[in-house]
Amino acid sequence: AWHADNPGHRLMADNGLVIAGLGSGSGKTTLTLGMLRALTRRGTAVGAAKSGPDYIDTAFLTAACGTNAVNLDSHAMSQTMLCDLARRQAAPLLLIEGVMGLFDGTDGGSGSTAALASALGLPVLLVIDVRHQAQTAAAIAAGIGTVLAPAGQLAGVVLNRVASDRHQTLIAEALSTHDIPLFGSLPSSPDIEVPSRHLGLVQAADLAAENVLETRLDAAADLVSAHLDLDRIMAAAAPLTRPETPDNASGSAASIPPIPMPPFLAPPGQRIAVAADAAFGFAYAHMLAYWRDAGAEILPFSPLADEAPAGDADAIFLPGGYPELHLPRLSSASRFLGGMRDAASKSVRIYGECGGFMTLGQRIIDKYGTAFSMAGLLDLETSFAARKLHLGYRQVAARHGGWPGTTPLTAHEFHYTTATSATGDPLFDAVTPSGKPLGPMGLVNGTVSGSYAHIIA
């Protein structure tokens, strides 16, 4: 869809707005989904992006507006890459959902929503959960506006979970004394909030399978349409910063060519079979897009439907996902598992990330302690019974060359399962963003490799 909407690499997003909050659970997701669906229903072409490495929210954003959402990560990606990916989105207006609190990121604020807004030159729409405050919300907004001012601007505020008209009036009057626009106030509406599980939100595919996704998106759009001034919000969007290239360094408005492909983003093959279903749904859209830019063909298949990877594929990619929730089906998917083993016997390059890495192993143990056989291509056992949170950015470099190459890569790790047994040659050496060694990560066995890390850039 990315390329069908953008023939000749036309860069179509012109204006954008960043939707941020004071922390997780502030209402960013509900507001962004509601705005995307409401604008789409009005006939406004709008695209979406997610700040940071979150691969779950992008599927909801895609469902809300009908165009592929992308991750924009100011920690992992250069400003040129951020601008290129943002401008490639197939709609003139781009809404970007923030991550955590506005200024939350790694050491020094890298990876924060504020850093992304600054890199793209976009204003910030701040949503504030005001359940336990009134005029204090205006003071907080004023302080945030002051902090943003050197490199960006606060476009205005949306209040969330307003208790009454009097409650809204108190905050609106205080905002006006600081000359901060108020675009509307949302009452509490728990029936439209997206439920969570152990890695955050449930997947859009799960809600779609239960026939409740569209209902929730439409309910969010109804709420936003009834309580917000969408025309004023759209007017607050600003032009996206253009990536610096030799053709536009002087500020020319001429068409901007795509940035050169970084060597480490080169595709692992020319015909790449990519697992894509509710168990393997965490492939980054920008990674697949760059592979297509390099001339590779993406061949989706569903392990849950017991589909084998294409027999003529010269590479196979198993993205992350939730295989631990589908172990009986995966362990009995004979065509899928047989196809993987057959490809490995023919030295086809096979790569797995997180859930894909687990599936390449000998077995996965569920939360009750029951073991389920997997592909057996790596000497690996992982367990959901031995739960431990592993979370954070990683700098990784492959030990053995080949794909994904020895160039240091920025990746993200987010899982609760644990490798209870892993024998063989490690794939990566890993460190934290501050340079703290984390030791070896992942495994390599011939042309089969994988790790818990999700490569971003």
Salt bridges, closest charged atoms under 4 A:
ASP14 OD1 - ARG87 NH2 3.84
ASP57 OD2 - LYS50 NZ 2.97
ASP84 OD2 - ARG88 NE 2.69
GLU97 OE2 - LYS50 NZ 3.31
ASP129 OD2 - ARG131 NH2 2.81
ASP129 OD2 - ARG161 NH1 2.73
GLU193 OE2 - ARG161 NH2 2.96
ASP206 OD2 - ARG197 NH1 3.08
GLU214 OE1 - ARG37 NH1 2.89
ASP218 OD1 - ARG37 NH1 2.93
ASP218 OD1 - ARG41 NH1 3.57
ASP222 OD1 - ARG41 NH2 2.79
ASP231 OD1 - ARG42 NH2 2.69
ASP293 OD1 - HIS3 NE2 3.29
ASP293 OD1 - HIS9 ND1 3.73
ASP293 OD2 - ARG88 NH1 2.98
GLU297 OE1 - ARG271 NH1 2.60
ASP306 OD2 - ARG335 NH2 3.66
ASP312 OD2 - ARG271 NH2 2.83
GLU324 OE2 - HIS198 NE2 3.00
ASP342 OD2 - LYS346 NZ 3.11
GLU353 OE1 - HIS454 ND1 3.75
GLU381 OE1 - ARG363 NH1 3.17
GLU413 OE1 - ARG394 NE 2.68
GLU413 OE2 - HIS415 NE2 2.79
ASP429 OD1 - ARG399 NH2 2.86
